[in-house]
Amino acid sequence: MVESFLDFIRNQKRYSERTVALYADAIEDFYAFVFPEKSGTLSNEDLLDALKPNLIRNYTAASIENGTGARTMNLKLSALSSYCNYLLKNNYLESNPVRKVYRPKQDHKLPEFYTEKSMTNYFDLRKEDFEGEEPFEHLRRRMIIMILYSTGMRRSELCNLKVQNFDRSRRTFRIVGKGDKEREIPVPSLICEYILLYLKRAQDEFGGPPEWFFFTDKGRQLYLGYVNQVVKEELSGIEGFTGKKSPHLLRHSLATHLLNNGADLNSIKEILGHSSLAATQVYTHNSFEQLKKTYLTAHPRAKK
């Protein structure tokens, strides 16, 4: 029953393997709580009997008491709710029990981002890697940062990027995002020049046209952990980069900088590949510089 649900979200809903794994972990965690001694030997009847509001409430309370954060708990409940909806549609359940469970309130943290000055500091310091004869490994690392920041790609989208996804004549990237949804991202002329330099070096390094836009030393597809490591190491020790360093922060940074410089939310939504405008609107809270500029321009006591 659980496996059929996971197959459904993997093959029909086209969820990523990472999302499928998160859903599987959430469901397994719930059943392990309800049946601490029967895990792995549960019948369909056992699985269905456990899906009661009171048991889900007990699971939620125990998880929070053991240190699970509100955001993580809500993600687990969302996975359980999707699972119950699947069982409901297939006539295993009469209603979704998760809907009767109170979800813990979580603090809504504003997305972090790097300043435009910080990004300029990084690219000014690394400019010689694009224009000189630095080792290919250096160029690859700098290009990863440049593509993540200039396009707002997700980490997984970067790893799945192929050379054929770059259209040099139209200066665009064709991205296959969540749910196999495709979108196009325009690339500035200067970035295109750097990309062409990188691709030429990549072909020389690989000994022929490579399939993947970014590849390992053995010509294989990049893995997610490598991208995390590159971002952390590349941004360390450079002025303006304090605290967390991650690929997703580069995505947040692009969205915030676009908004600060006058881009509209709908355009940012399309670039980032968000399914709804609500996901993009969070960046309006981050755009303090734009807010400050508007405030000082409009406030009657701020004028001379």
C-alpha positions in Angstrom: 0.0 0.0 0.0 2.8 2.4 0.9 4.8 1.3 -2.1 1.9 1.8 -4.4 1.6 5.4 -3.1 5.3 6.0 -3.6 5.1 4.6 -7.1 2.2 7.0 -7.8 4.0 10.1 -6.7 7.2 9.0 -8.5 5.6 8.0 -11.9 2.3 9.8 -12.1 3.0 13.0 -10.1 6.6 13.1 -11.3 8.0 14.0 -7.9 11.8 14.1 -7.6 13.6 11.1 -6.0 14.5 13.3 -3.1 10.9 14.3 -2.5 9.8 10.6 -2.8 12.4 9.7 -0.2 11.2 12.4 2.2 7.6 11.2 1.9 8.7 7.6 2.5 10.7 8.6 5.6 7.7 10.5 7.0 5.3 7.6 6.5 7.8 5.1 7.9 8.4 7.3 10.9 4.7 7.5 11.7 4.2 3.8 11.5 7.3 3.1 13.6 5.7 5.4 16.3 2.4 3.6 16.2 3.9 0.1 15.9 7.3 0.2 17.6 7.5 -3.6 17.7 5.8 -4.5 14.4 7.6 -2.3 11.9 8.3 -4.0 8.6 5.6 -6.7 9.1 2.5 -4.7 8.9 -0.6 -5.8 7.0 -2.8 -3.5 5.0 -5.4 -3.7 7.8 -2.7 -2.5 10.3 -1.7 0.3 8.1 -5.3 1.6 7.7 -6.2 1.2 11.4 -3.3 3.4 12.4 -4.6 6.3 10.3 -6.7 7.8 13.1 -6.7 11.5 14.1 -5.9 10.7 17.8 -2.9 8.6 16.8 -1.6 11.3 14.4 -2.0 13.9 17.2 -0.1 11.7 19.6 2.6 11.2 16.9 2.8 15.0 16.4 3.1 15.8 20.1 5.7 13.1 20.7 7.8 14.3 17.8 7.8 17.9 18.9 8.6 16.8 22.5 11.6 14.9 21.1 12.9 18.0 19.3 11.3 17.9 15.9 10.9 21.5 14.7 7.5 22.9 13.7 8.5 23.3 10.0 9.8 19.7 9.8 6.7 18.4 11.6 4.4 20.2 9.1 6.3 18.7 6.2 5.8 15.2 7.7 2.1 15.9 8.2 1.9 17.1 4.6 3.4 13.8 3.4 1.0 11.9 5.6 -1.9 14.0 4.2 -0.9 13.2 0.6 -0.7 9.6 1.5 -4.2 9.6 3.0 -5.6 11.5 0.0 -4.3 8.8 -2.2 -5.9 6.1 0.0 -9.1 8.1 0.0 -9.3 8.3 -3.8 -8.7 4.6 -4.0 -11.5 3.9 -1.5 -9.3 2.6 1.3 -10.4 5.5 3.6 -13.6 7.4 4.0 -12.0 10.7 5.0 -8.5 12.2 5.5 -7.7 12.0 9.2 -4.8 14.5 8.9 -7.3 17.3 8.2 -8.5 16.9 11.8 -5.1 17.3 13.3 -3.9 20.8 14.4 -0.6 21.7 12.8 2.1 23.3 14.9 2.6 27.0 14.3 6.0 27.8 12.8 7.9 31.0 12.6 8.1 32.4 9.1 11.7 33.3 8.6 12.5 35.7 5.8 14.8 34.1 3.1 18.4 35.1 3.6 20.3 36.5 0.7 23.7 37.9 -0.3 24.1 41.6 -1.2 24.9 42.8 -4.7 28.1 44.2 -3.4 29.1 40.7 -2.0 28.4 39.1 -5.4 30.4 41.8 -7.2 33.3 41.2 -4.8 33.3 37.5 -5.6 33.2 37.9 -9.4 35.9 40.6 -9.4 38.2 38.4 -7.4 37.6 35.4 -9.7 37.7 37.3 -13.0 41.1 36.0 -14.0 39.9 32.4 -14.0 37.7 33.2 -17.0 40.2 35.2 -18.8 43.4 33.4 -18.1 44.8 29.8 -18.3 43.7 28.6 -14.8 43.2 24.9 -14.3 39.8 23.7 -15.6 38.7 22.7 -12.1 38.9 26.4 -11.1 36.9 27.5 -14.1 34.2 24.9 -13.4 33.8 26.0 -9.8 33.5 29.7 -10.8 31.0 28.8 -13.5 28.9 26.9 -11.1 28.6 30.0 -8.9 27.9 32.2 -12.0 25.2 30.0 -13.4 23.4 29.5 -10.0 23.4 33.2 -9.4 22.7 34.5 -12.9 19.8 32.1 -13.6 18.4 31.3 -10.2 18.5 27.6 -11.0 17.8 25.0 -8.3 20.7 22.8 -7.3 19.1 19.7 -8.9 18.4 21.7 -12.1 22.1 22.6 -12.3 23.1 18.9 -12.0 20.6 17.9 -14.6 21.7 20.6 -17.1 23.0 19.4 -20.4 25.0 21.3 -23.0 22.1 21.0 -25.4 20.0 23.0 -22.9 22.0 26.1 -23.7 20.9 27.9 -26.9 23.7 30.2 -27.8 21.9 31.8 -30.7 18.9 32.8 -28.5 21.0 33.2 -25.4 18.7 31.1 -23.2 18.8 28.1 -21.0 16.0 25.6 -21.2 15.4 24.2 -17.8 13.5 21.1 -16.8 12.3 21.8 -13.3 10.0 20.2 -10.7 7.3 18.0 -12.2 9.2 18.0 -15.5 8.0 21.5 -16.2 10.1 23.3 -18.7 11.0 27.0 -18.7 13.4 29.3 -20.5 15.8 31.7 -18.8 17.4 34.5 -20.7 21.2 34.9 -20.3 22.9 38.3 -20.3 25.4 38.8 -23.2 28.5 39.0 -20.9 27.5 35.7 -19.2 27.0 34.1 -22.6 30.6 35.0 -23.5 31.9 33.4 -20.3 29.7 30.3 -21.0 31.2 29.9 -24.5 34.7 30.1 -23.0 33.8 27.5 -20.5 32.3 25.2 -23.0 35.4 25.4 -25.2 37.6 24.5 -22.3 35.2 21.7 -21.3 35.4 20.2 -24.7 39.2 20.3 -24.6 39.2 18.8 -21.1 36.7 16.0 -22.0 38.3 15.2 -25.3 35.1 16.0 -27.3 31.6 17.5 -26.9 30.5 16.6 -23.3 26.9 15.6 -22.6 26.5 17.3 -19.3 27.0 21.0 -18.9 28.9 20.3 -15.6 30.6 17.0 -15.2 33.0 15.3 -12.8 36.7 14.6 -13.7 35.5 11.2 -15.1 32.9 12.9 -17.3 29.9 11.9 -15.2 26.9 13.9 -14.1 27.6 16.2 -11.1 26.1 15.1 -7.8 24.2 17.4 -5.3 26.8 17.2 -2.6 29.6 18.4 -4.9 27.6 21.6 -5.7 27.1 22.2 -2.0 30.8 21.8 -1.4 31.7 24.1 -4.2 29.4 26.9 -3.0 30.6 26.7 0.6 34.3 26.7 -0.4 34.1 29.4 -3.1 32.2 31.9 -0.9 34.3 31.3 2.2 36.8 34.0 3.1 35.3 36.6 0.7 34.0 39.9 2.1 30.3 40.0 2.6 29.7 36.2 2.8 29.0 35.4 6.4 26.8 32.7 7.9 25.2 30.0 5.8 26.5 29.4 2.3 24.3 27.3 0.0 23.1 27.1 -3.6 19.6 28.1 -2.6 20.9 31.3 -1.1 22.2 32.3 -4.5 18.7 31.7 -5.9 17.3 33.8 -3.1 19.9 36.5 -3.9 19.0 36.7 -7.6 15.3 37.0 -6.8 15.9 39.8 -4.3 18.3 41.7 -6.5 15.9 41.5 -9.5 13.1 42.9 -7.3 15.4 45.6 -5.9 16.2 46.7 -9.5 12.6 46.9 -10.7 11.7 43.5 -12.0 8.0 42.5 -11.5 6.9 39.5 -9.5 5.4 37.7 -12.4 8.7 37.8 -14.3 10.7 36.6 -11.3 8.1 33.8 -10.8 8.7 32.6 -14.4 12.5 32.8 -14.0 12.5 30.8 -10.8 10.0 28.3 -12.0 7.5 28.8 -9.1 4.1 27.2 -9.6 2.3 30.0 -7.9 2.9 33.7 -7.3 2.5 33.1 -3.5 5.9 31.4 -3.5 7.5 34.4 -5.1 5.9 37.0 -2.9 8.1 36.1 0.0 10.8 38.1 -1.7 8.8 41.3 -1.3 9.6 41.2 2.4 13.3 41.0 1.6 13.5 44.0 -0.6 14.4 46.4 2.1 16.6 48.6 -0.1 13.7 49.2 -2.5 11.4 49.8 0.5 13.8 52.2 2.0 14.2 54.1 -1.3 10.4 54.4 -1.8 9.9 55.4 1.8 12.4 58.2 1.8 11.2 59.4 -1.6 7.5 59.5 -0.5 7.7 60.5 3.2 6.9 64.2 3.6 9.4 64.7 6.4 12.2 63.1 4.4 12.1 65.9 1.8 14.2 69.0 2.1 
